[in-house]
């Protein structure tokens, strides 16, 4: 079995796509009524539907990295993207509390959480191979 694309409803598809592209190094492709984000491993379809975006924010996406350097690099990207969004004047209450995500440790596993502009939670976990 293989995971197909992940469909994300958004209140601002352009902003959410830009945020995810910058954090996870995804290519952006504009479609007629949506935005496709992808790399070799995953594909997202971001559709602007504000009412649906508010309904489905109880899912947490967990990405696995295999080195401490990758974890710290992503943490720094999140900090930079949040700073850039804040500097641009975007009215994003979410970002004020998570400018730089804290790396947490639970049972020896390191991870951090981030929140996108639609208030969806994402998790990045270090699992060394």
Secondary structure, DSSP 4 states (H G I P E B T S, - for coil): ----PEEEEESSHHHHHHHHHHHHT-EEEE-SSEEEEE-SS-EEEEEE-HHHHHH-TT-EEEEEESSHHHHHHHHHHHHHHHHHHHHTT---GGGGG-SSPPPEEETTEEEEEEE-TT--EEEEEE---
